[in-house]
Amino acid sequence: MKDCNQCGKCCIKYGDGALSATQEEIDLWELFNPEIYQYVKGNEIWFDPDSGLQLTQCPFLETIPPINTTAPLKYTCSIYLDRPEDCRHYPSLIAEMIRDECEMIEITDLTHPKRAQLALDRLMKDSRPGSNKD
């Protein structure tokens, strides 16, 4: 499995209302991160603060300026440390990565999915609740 290359496919695919935030996250944003909380409507995330309409892309997904005109676009999250748990836990399954055309997948991951899942679980162990045990 390759390291993440910041292709942004996961953020682009799920940043249009397919994500959720916990009530605890929303409460913390309201208290400590009003710049994030302004995009919350009810208990749902990523709504335009002016129109109240669901956004088609996460407002915190930013394009990294390319090093040259032929370089592929790369993305970053401007709220990375305060991002929703849905974002923190992705990716969770090899099948999910394949479906989403994640660029971390390698040919050997496709031919050995159980081994790839173990590698992914090790890689993501600090991001998943209750999984920081060895």
C-alpha positions as CSV (number, residue, x, y, z in Angstrom):
1,M,0.0,0.0,0.0
2,K,1.3,3.4,-1.0
3,D,1.3,6.4,1.3
4,C,-1.5,8.9,0.7
5,N,-0.6,11.2,-2.2
6,Q,-3.2,13.8,-1.4
7,C,-5.2,13.2,-4.5
8,G,-8.4,14.4,-2.7
9,K,-10.7,11.7,-4.2
10,C,-12.1,10.8,-0.8
11,C,-12.7,14.4,0.2
12,I,-14.2,15.3,-3.1
13,K,-16.5,12.2,-3.1
14,Y,-17.7,12.5,0.5
15,G,-17.5,16.3,1.1
16,D,-21.0,17.0,-0.4
17,G,-23.2,16.0,2.5
18,A,-22.2,12.4,2.7
19,L,-20.3,13.0,6.0
20,S,-21.6,13.5,9.4
21,A,-20.3,14.9,12.6
22,T,-21.0,13.8,16.2
23,Q,-22.9,16.1,18.5
24,E,-19.8,16.4,20.6
25,E,-17.8,17.6,17.5
26,I,-20.6,20.1,16.7
27,D,-20.7,21.4,20.3
28,L,-16.9,21.8,20.3
29,W,-16.9,23.6,17.0
30,E,-19.6,25.9,18.3
31,L,-17.5,26.8,21.4
32,F,-14.0,26.8,20.0
33,N,-14.1,26.9,16.2
34,P,-16.9,29.2,15.0
35,E,-15.3,29.2,11.6
36,I,-16.2,25.5,11.3
37,Y,-19.5,25.8,13.1
38,Q,-20.9,28.4,10.7
39,Y,-21.1,25.5,8.2
40,V,-23.4,23.4,10.5
41,K,-27.1,23.5,10.0
42,G,-29.1,21.6,12.6
43,N,-26.9,18.6,13.2
44,E,-25.7,18.3,9.6
45,I,-22.5,19.6,8.2
46,W,-21.2,21.6,5.2
47,F,-24.0,24.1,4.5
48,D,-23.5,27.5,3.1
49,P,-23.7,29.9,6.0
50,D,-25.4,32.6,3.8
51,S,-27.9,30.6,1.7
52,G,-28.3,27.6,4.1
53,L,-28.0,25.3,1.1
54,Q,-25.9,22.0,1.2
55,L,-22.5,22.6,-0.3
56,T,-21.2,20.4,-3.1
57,Q,-17.7,20.3,-1.6
58,C,-16.2,20.5,1.8
59,P,-15.5,24.2,2.5
60,F,-12.2,23.2,4.1
61,L,-10.7,21.2,1.2
62,E,-8.0,23.3,-0.3
63,T,-5.9,22.9,-3.4
64,I,-2.1,22.9,-2.9
65,P,-0.5,25.1,-5.6
66,P,1.1,22.8,-8.1
67,I,4.8,22.8,-8.5
68,N,4.4,22.9,-12.3
69,T,1.6,22.9,-14.9
70,T,1.8,19.2,-15.5
71,A,1.7,18.1,-11.9
72,P,-1.5,16.5,-10.7
73,L,-3.6,18.5,-8.2
74,K,-3.0,17.8,-4.6
75,Y,-5.3,18.7,-1.7
76,T,-5.1,19.6,2.0
77,C,-7.6,20.0,4.8
78,S,-7.5,23.3,6.5
79,I,-9.2,21.9,9.6
80,Y,-7.2,18.6,9.7
81,L,-6.8,18.5,13.5
82,D,-10.5,19.4,14.0
83,R,-12.0,17.4,11.1
84,P,-15.0,15.2,11.7
85,E,-14.6,11.6,12.8
86,D,-15.9,10.4,9.5
87,C,-12.8,11.9,7.9
88,R,-10.5,10.6,10.6
89,H,-11.6,7.0,10.1
90,Y,-11.4,7.0,6.3
91,P,-10.3,4.6,4.7
92,S,-11.5,1.7,6.8
93,L,-11.9,-1.1,4.3
94,I,-9.9,-2.1,1.2
95,A,-13.2,-2.6,-0.7
96,E,-14.1,1.0,0.1
97,M,-10.7,2.2,-1.2
98,I,-11.2,0.2,-4.4
99,R,-14.7,1.5,-4.9
100,D,-13.5,5.1,-4.4
101,E,-10.5,4.6,-6.7
102,C,-8.1,5.5,-3.8
103,E,-4.6,6.0,-5.2
104,M,-3.0,4.3,-2.2
105,I,-4.0,0.9,-3.5
106,E,-1.4,-1.1,-5.3
107,I,-1.7,-4.2,-7.5
108,T,-0.5,-6.5,-4.7
109,D,-3.3,-5.1,-2.5
110,L,-5.8,-6.3,-5.1
111,T,-4.3,-9.8,-5.3
112,H,-3.9,-10.1,-1.5
113,P,-6.8,-8.2,0.0
114,K,-6.6,-9.8,3.5
115,R,-3.0,-8.8,3.8
116,A,-3.8,-5.3,2.5
117,Q,-6.6,-5.0,5.0
118,L,-4.1,-5.8,7.8
119,A,-1.7,-3.2,6.5
120,L,-4.5,-0.6,6.3
121,D,-5.6,-1.5,9.9
122,R,-2.0,-0.9,11.1
123,L,-1.7,2.3,9.2
124,M,-5.0,3.7,10.5
125,K,-4.7,2.4,14.1
126,D,-4.2,5.8,15.6
127,S,-7.2,7.3,13.7
128,R,-9.8,4.7,14.8
129,P,-11.5,4.7,18.2
130,G,-10.6,1.7,20.3
131,S,-8.1,0.4,17.8
132,N,-4.9,1.8,19.3
133,K,-4.1,-1.6,20.9
134,D,-1.4,-3.7,19.2
